[in-house]
């Protein structure tokens, strides 16, 4: 029941808010998303340390097709739900009053939160696909209606990319469905059907699923939609995309691909890992050359996700656990970074790094908060990024020391482009554009402070989260060849 409540809260709120006066829409959306976070936090605090699904609701939706509204959570799901409900109210709070954000805008954000939660708790393949597609609709309209220059062409490119991948996934799900003995989309029956197939067929289906998940993550060379979309999307759209939505692809690999097609994963894992490692180096080098702050952060995200993908496909405990906690850390860090870029653009009317400088002297609180989040992004010990990247490199090293050495470049190159950007924006003399830069407002501090606290908390107490996901991870690994 609690799982369905988590879905219903943002869904019902997304409908009610359409009748709320425009001046109260933001407060209503923030309140609804905050309630969802409190519910998720209560579930997390009392969550059993077990590999079994908890809070399962199984309702026969379309019996003739073996489709159920089946939802539930294990230790991996609850962490993704917690991330979604933690970031959603902060993303809503980050929206500025007077930026033409109508009730429709906040309704779309809440609807997207509902769909994202649905993706993370679905235990029926068809239901998973429905929520997967529903998450695409609101972000499409958010980017199309409130995006920047050339938003129409870029948003259509994003839509075509993701829809194409989704169709491949649907075909793979139907093939597996037809191989179940009783024609069911239940996750357990799909697992059994996938494992019963020969290696060649599993490899074929692996490619179909990987296209959908790889595009959403995105993994090199399926990443070309990402920098443009992240740059042109409104700040809240970018934060939803980078902080939460790309986790759908990583989660899909962990929840569906690894346990369902183990022989196919074993057959193609080395190729995927090499693509991921190439993406780490490629995106990091590109980030170093970017002068647009938002585009720099977009490429840094590709690099971090590449290392996560490599760790997951190493299919060992360290790699999977590292991938899961790095999803939490990356979501927190990238939201903070994109929010910082939005603040800079709003105050100076530019994102061009060479035109900035000296912001620390005008906004010391902002500069301090940004530094802490950047330290997490470059994996400084005792920050959230260090835990995930240490485990990921450890996991990749067990698969291939050479891959681990190349993957580890994300830390070195990340420090180069992050600290260089910080130096040129925050330090030195003020420019004409930063001379009148003001420090954070109360609402901006309310967004930054929770993010900063989580950067430190996860870095010092990672076991709070790792112990919850470990039984589910061990269960997945036990089914691998």
N, C-alpha and C positions, 0 to 999 in steps of 0.2 A: 504493500500500500504506500509506503513512504517513497518508493521509487516513482510511482505514478504521480504522487504529490509534487515531486521535484519537476516533473514535466508540465503538470497542470498550472503551477503558479505563474511562470512566465507566459504560458499560452493564454490563460484567461486574462492576465494583465495586458497582453498585447491587443486583445479585443476591447477591453473596457477603456483603455487609454484613448481610443479613437473618439470617445464621447466626452473626454476630459477637456476643460478649457486649455488653450495653448500655453498659458502662463504657468499652469500647474502640471504640465505633461512631464517635464524632467523630474520633478519631485516625486510624482507618482511612479514613474519608471524606476527611479532609484530605490524607492521604498519596496517595490515588488521584488526587484532583483536582490535587495538586501535580505528580504524574508527568505528567498530561495537559498541564499548563502547560509543563513542561520540554520535552516533545516539540514543542509548538506554538512555543516560543521557538527551538528548534534549527531548525525549518522556516523560521521567519521570518528568522533570521540568514542562512541560505543561500538565501533565496527569490530566484529570478531576476527581474530587472526586465524584465518582459514582459507583453504583453496576453493571452498564451495561458494556458489552464488548465494547472496543474501537478499532479503526483501524482494523475493521473486513474485511477480504477478503474471499469471498465465491465463489469458482469456482467448477462447477460440473465436477468431475474427472472421475468417472465411473458411469454414470447415471443408468445403468441397475441394479447395486447393491446398489444404494443409497449412494455412497461414494463421498464425497466432499473434495476438498482441502480448508478447512475452518479453518482460523486462526484468532486470535484476542487476546486482553489482557484486563483483569480487574485489580483491584488493587493488587491482589495476584500474577498474572502472571508477571506484570511489575517488581515487586521486584525480582522475580526469574531470569528474563531476565537481570536485572541490575546486580545482583550478578554474573551471568555467564559471562557477557561481562566485568565486572570489574576485575574478577580474571583471565580470560583467557590471557590477555596480560602480566600480572605479572607472570603467570606460564610459558609462553613462554620466557619471559625475564630471568627467573631463570635458564634456561638451559645454561650450560657452553659451551663455544667454545672449540673445540678439544675433545669432548666426543663422537665422531662418530655419531653425530646427523645429519642425511642426510635430504634432502628436504622431503623424505617420512615421516620422523618423525614429522616434522612440519605440513605436509599435514594432517596427522592423527589427530593431535591436533586440527587443524582448522575444520576438518570434524566432530570431536566430539563436538566442540562448536556449529556447525550448528545443529546437532541432538539434543543437549540439549535444545537449544532455541526452536526447533520444538516441543519438549515434552511440554514445558511450555506455548506454544501459541496455541496448537491444540484444535480445537473445534469440531472435528469429531473423533469418537472412533477408526475407522480403521486407520486414519492418525496418531493419538496418538500412536497406536501400532507400526506403521511403524517407526516413529521417536524413539520410545522406543528401538526397536531392532537395529536400525542404530547406536545408541549411544554405543551399546555393541561391535560392530565390531572394531572400531579403538582402543579402550582400550585393547581389546584382543591382537591385533598385537603389540601394544606398550609394553605390558607386556611380550609377547612371544619373541620379537626381542631384547628388550633392558633391560629386567629384570635381576634379580640376580640369585643366586644359586637355582637350582631345579625349575626354572621358568616354565618349560613345564608342569609338573604335577600340580603345584599350579594354573596356568592359566587355564588349562583344567577343574579343579575342580570349579573354579570361573565361567567359561563359562557354565558348566552343571547346576550349581545352578541357575544362572540367566535365562538361557534358559528354564529350567523346569518351573520356576515361570511364565515366559512370556507365555508359552503355556496354562497354567491354565487361565491366564487373557484373552487370545484370545478366549478360549471356552466360558468364561463368557460373553464376548462382543458379540459373535455370538448368544448366547441364548437371550440376551437382544434385539439384532437386530431383531430376529425373533418375538419378542413380540411387536415391534413397529407397529403401524397401517399401515404404508406405507413402511415398511422395509427400514429404514434409520439408518445410524450411527451418525447422527447429535446429538450433546451433549444434546440438549433440549428434543429430542424424546427419547433418552436413559434414561434421568432422568424420564420422564413420564412412560416409560415402567417398569423401576425398581420399582417405587413407586406403580405401579398397581399390583405388585405381592404380594402373601400372605407372611406372616412372615417366614414360613418354606423355601420357595423358595428364598427369599431374604437372609436368613441365609446361604443357600447353595452357592449362588453366592458370598456372602461376603467372605467365606472361599477361594474361587478361586482367587478373587481379592487380598485378604490379603496375600496370598502366594507370589504373584508377588511383591507387594509393600513391604511386610515385609522382604523378602530376600534382596531387593535392599537397604533398609534403613541402616543396618540390625537390626532386633529386635530379642532378645533372644527367642527361641533357633535356629533361622535361621541365626546366625551370624558367623558360624564356618569358612566360606570362607574368612572372612574379614581380620583378623590379618595376615594370611600368604600372602594374596594378597597385602595388603598395604606394607608389609615388603619387598616382592620380587620385586614389581613394581619399575621402575625407578622413581626418585623424581617427575618429572612432571606428570607421570601417577598416582602416589599416591595423588598428590595435586588435580588432576582432579577428581579422584575417591572420595576422602574425602570431598573436598571443594564444589563440584557441583553435581557429579553424584548421591551420596546417597540422595540428595534432591529430585531426581525424585520420590523415593518411598514415601517420606513425602508429596510431592505435589500431587502425585496420590491419596493418601488417602483424601486430602482436596478437590481436584477438582472433583474426580470421585466417590470415595466410600461413603463419608458422604452424599452428596446430592442425590445420585442415589439409595442407598439401606438403607434408614433411619431406617426401622424396623430391618433389619439385623444388623446394627451397634448397635442399642439399645440392641439387644439380646446378642451380643457378646462383647460389649465394656469393661465390667468388666474383662473378661478373658484376653483380649489384654492388658489392663492396668496392670494387675498383672504380666503378662509376661514382660512388659516393665519395671516395677519397679524392678522385680527380676534381669533383665539385668543391670539396673543401679548399684545395689549393687554388683552383681557378677563381672561385668567388672571393677568396681572401685577397688575391692579387688585384682583382678588379676593384674591390672595396678601397684598397690603398690609393687607387688612382681617381676615385670619385671626389668631386668638389661639392656636390649636392648632398647635404647631410642626410636627408631622408633616403636617398638612393644608396648611400654608403651603408646605412643600417639594413636596408633590404638585402644587399649582397652579403653582409655579415650573417644575416639569418640563414641564407642558403648554405654558408660554410658550416654553421653550427648544426643545421639539420643533416648535412652530409655526414658528419661524424656520428650523429645519433643513428642514422641508417646503417652505417658500417658496424656499429656496436651491436645493433639488433640482429643483423644477419650473421654475425659471428656465432649466434645462438649458444651462448654460455651465460652463466648466472651473472657475471660481472657486466657483460655487454647489455643484457636485457634490463637489469636493475639500473645501470647507468643511463640507458635510454629513457626509462620511465621517470627517474628523478630529474634528468636533464630536460624533459618535457615541461615539468613544473618550473624549473629554473629559467629556461628559455622564455617561457610565456611571461613570467614576471619581468625579466630583464628587457625583453624586446618591447613590451608595453611601456615601460618606463622610458626607454630610449626614444620611441616614437612620440610619446607625450612631450618629452623635452624638445624634440625637433619642432613640434607644433607650437610650443610656447615661444621658441626662438623666432619662428616664422611669423607668428602673430604680432610679436613686439617689434620686429625689425623689417618685416615684409620681404624677407629673403631667407633661403636655405643655403646660400653659397658660402662655404666656409671661409674663403679668402676675404670676404667682405665683413667678417665678424672679428671679435677680439675684445678682451678686457671685461667680459661679462661678470667675472668673479668679483670685481671691485664694486659693481653695481648691484649684484644679486648673489650674496654669499651663501644664502640658504639653498638657492637653486643650484649653484655650482657644487656645493657639498653633496646634495642628494644625487646629482648626476654622476659625480665621481664614485660614489658608493655603488650605484647601479652599473657603471662601467667596470668597476673592479670585479663585480660578479660576472659580467660578460666576458672578461678576459681570464676568468678562473683563478683569481687570487685565493690562496688558502684561507679558510674560514669564511668564504663566501659561497653562495649556492652553486655557482658555476664550477667551482673546483671539484665538488663531490661528483657531479655527473661526468665531467670530462676525465677525471682520474679513473673512474670505473669503466668508462667507454674505451679509453686507450688501453687499459688493462685487458678488457675483453677482446679488443682487436689484436692486441699483442699475442694472445693465446692462439689466435687464428693465423696471424702472420706478423712477425716483427717488422717487416718492411712496410706493410700497410700502417702499422702503429706509428712508425717513425714519420711517415708522410702525414698521417692524420693529426699527429701532435703539432704539426705546423700551424694548425688553427689557433693554438694558444699564442705562439710567437707572432704570427702575422696579425692576429687579432689585437695583440698589444700594440703593434705598430699603428694600425689605422685608428684604433680607438683613442689611444693617448695622443696621437698626432692631431686628431680632430678636437680633442679636449683642449690641447695646448693652443690651437689656433682660434678657438671660439671663446674659451673661458679666461685664458691668461693673456699677458701682454698689455698693450695700450688699447684703449677703447677706440672704436672707429666712429665715423659720423652716424652709422646706423645703431650702434650700441651705446652711444653717449647718454641716452635717456632711458636705458633699459631698467625696468623695475623688477623687484624681487617677487616671489610667489605670493599670490593671493591666498586667502583662507581655503577656498575650495581646491586650489591647485596643491596646497600642502596636504589636504585631506586625501588627495590621490597619491602623492609621492610617499608620504610617511608609511602607509601599509606596505607599499612595494619595497621600500628601503628596509623595513623591519623584517620582511620575509627573505630578502637577500642574506641578511645576517642569520636569521633563525634557521633556515635550511642548511646554511654552511656550518653551523655549530651543532645542530641537532638533526642530522639527516636520517638517523635511525627511526625517528618518529614516523617517517613516510616509508622508508625501506622495509621495515618490519611488516607493514600492512600488505605490501605488494609481493613479498618474497614467496609465500605459499602458492599464490597464483602463478608466479613465474616458474617455480619448481614443477608445477603441474604441467605447464607447457613444455618445459624441457624434457620431462619424462616421456613425452610422446615423440621426440625427435629421434631420427636414426643415429 
